């Protein structure tokens, strides 16, 4: 059996999404040409089964994507996903929706009962 899939990768928001497509499906026999000829009528029904049943299920799950962790207030814009030698290269510009000071102030733990005044001096006068 020989099957080839293609995958389209897209970066949307903070999720890397995938859409799969069955490009080629072929069954054959290594033992004889007559066996391969007998398998040709089975190729079409066997190709339709994954296209109708398996591929939509896989695409539904992979289209949700894999979340890329980014700090709060930072988003991707102008996303580009390319394939170089079997590896994905993801490129994008950052968009800062909030200022860094706002994010730090929001995530800073609230210190209850702690004064900001310097400690009293213990030196004798």
Helices and strands as residue ranges (DSSP letters): E 2-12, E 15-26, H 33-49, I 50-54, H 55-63, E 66-67, E 74-84, E 87-96, H 100-107
